[in-house]
Amino acid sequence: MPPSLQAFTAPDAMIGSTYRFGPYCLERGAYRLSRGGEALALPPKVIDLLFLLVSRPSSLVSKDEILQALWPDVAVTDNAITQVVSELRQALDDDPAAPTYVQTVPRKGYRFIAEVERTDPAPAAGAARTESARPRTRSIAVLDFANVSGDAEVAWLGTGLCETITSDLRVIADLRVIDRALVTGADRTMSADAARAAGLDMVVAGSFQRAGPRLRITARVIDVATSEALLHAKADGEMADIFGLQDAIVRQLIAGLRLNVTPAAAARLKARETSSLEAYRALNEGRLHLEALDPAQVPAAIACFERALTFDPRYALAHAGLAHARFWRFQSQRARVHREVEELQKAIAHAEEAITIDPELAEGHASLAFFLGAVGRSVEALAAGRRAVALEPGNWRHLFRLGIAAWGEERLASMSAVVAQFPKLAYAYFAIAMVHVARADLDQAEATLRAGQASDGHDVPGLARFPASGLHWLHGLIRHAVGDAAGAEAAFERELQSKGSRLFADEYAVGAWTGLGTLKLEAGDASAAIGWFDRALDRLPQHTPALIGLSIACRQIRAGDRAAEALGRARQAAEELKQEGRLVEAALAAAAIETAADRTDRALTLLGKLLTDAPPGPAGWLTPIDPCFTPLRDAPSYRGILMRLAERAQ
């Protein structure tokens, strides 16, 4: 039997063992972890892993041992381990970059590095030795409330009730609340099969009806396994008292489900985001616009959130919503040299204002992590993301934003947790594959992309907002890097045929066209290559890889003037990136230009300096498969650059 399994099967003292480390106490008999005497609500797998690690302090516990201990006879991937380790670190407030408790041993496993004090109780004669029953956290989702009267004037309330009740239930440790976006279709309904597939135990379905100034709200909790109603809730009153009516529904749900509400949760439930009905309405109308992830709807979303703030300037959620709307306007231009940087600055300012108003608003911290990561403020971004996840550990949106802000193992852990909840969120696979590419682990990157492509939800109602944008493009670059030109061409073509996000349609279409041009160039068909590069540049005139490819192709057909003009435009684009403060992108563009000009030593120097100067994070992650750097791959110093890049991604 592997040593790790002994910690779970030993019949005597270990069953009642108590482990103390730092401010924590882990009790085998009570099957719980506490800090300062207060028990922490943790999933059973997290507690199992912690028992396994603390039972062997300072020793390496391999991934195979963890799999055998936590998932005996069940086929799961390493991502399952990564997710549980991430949840454990969050519970212990442990920084994976500078761990106090759980240390990652790259590609091998984990080690518990804190000093552990173990106490074993003396066995009582004849006493039965059994572990206490493990608590099971029930999972629940709240659906949009149905507008029974079909009153268009209050249609926004369907989402508003859903979001408010979801937010209230999230503060209760007895429940795991699933985001409705993960399980509902385009019509905001959920099938029984979808509920079961999502691992839900219960669903809250409700309706509302307005008659003049009066409003009636009803809700019922449905048992997914039996389809029976477990309880009903109802609230009647004036529309003007919508907040009190919502509170009444939540109180009835808590009482009917016999949920344990801690003092901290009770205080959070009493807090009211706003007292303005008009601000509340404007917030929810803005959310509906923003949920489409359609740039055309962003101006309307901004107008709604700004209207909410005119009614209540201290409405934290409206500041967070406005921050996201501003950020998406900025993001829609991320492939361009010149972007509306002021939109990003406004986004950061509104997110900071949201958490100034409400320091416990997880949405505000998660938003700030997302935005700060976009400007390279990685330390602050990580702190904000970790704070959001600590406040609401089960929220996939916070885990996703932390993953974007993080890199290396922490990104893998966060995004794996997202995929576990939301397997059809294609971009999570892209973000995971980025780490593997940086590590030059192309087999793992390709396997991740294939999983993302297979999970793409663009044909599933409600999931079309989360398509596999960029996955085929990145897959094409990997195929090209390993010498499979036919596979690369097929992947680039699939990118162009896929129903990608409108938000990033230009970026990945240009990438695919540039990839096809590169393949034609390498096949000796410079004229066809020029056609693809021109197509890319029609969409993004300052796209450096396309300009470089165009310059090389024009040289091959002896169009020297046009070749020089294209390379000059590429240099100008690199300089403008530098002036915009986008130093990593500018350095990569400059290195690619030097490579194209056959100045290999200069290109390698620029890449080395980039990795020395860049802050922690994904800088240069694409280098191992970037076609611009193909001529460098036989240089010994290039292999050293790849090793440094891989080390940064651990």
Buried (B, 14 or more C-beta within 10 A) or exposed (E): EEEBBBBBEEEEBBBBBBBBBBEBBBBBBBBBBBBEEEBBBBBEBBBBBBBBBBBBBEEEBBBEBBBBBBBEEEEEEBBBBBBBBBBBBBBBEBBBBEBBBBBBEEEEBBBBBBEBEBEEEEEEEEEEEEEEEEBEBEBBBBBBBBBEBEEEEBBBBBBBBBBBBBBBBBBBBBBBBBBBBBBBEEEBBBEEEBBEEBEBBBBBBBBBBBEEEEBBBBBBBBBBEEEEEBBEBBBEBEBEBBBEBBBBBBBBBBEBBEBEBBEEBEEBBEEEBBEBBEBBBBBBBBBBBBEBBBBEBBEBBBBBBBBBBEBBEBBBBBBBBBBBBBBBBBBBBEBBBEBBBEBBBBBBBBBBBBBEBBEBBBBBBBBBBBBBBBBBBBEBBBBBBBBBBBBBBBBBBBBBBBBBBBBBBBBBBBBBBBBBBBBBBBBBBBBBBBBBBBBBBBEBBBBBBBBBBEBBBBEBEBBBBBBBBBBBBBBBBBBBBEEBBEBBBBBBBBBBEBEBBBBBBBBBBBBBBBBBBBBBBBEEBBEBBBBBBBBBBEBBEBBBBBBBBBBBBBBBEEBEEBBEBBBEBBBBBBBBBBEBEBBBBBBBBBBBBBBBBEBBEBBBBBBBEBBEEBEBBBBBBBBBBBBBBBBBEEBEEBEBBBEBBBEBBB
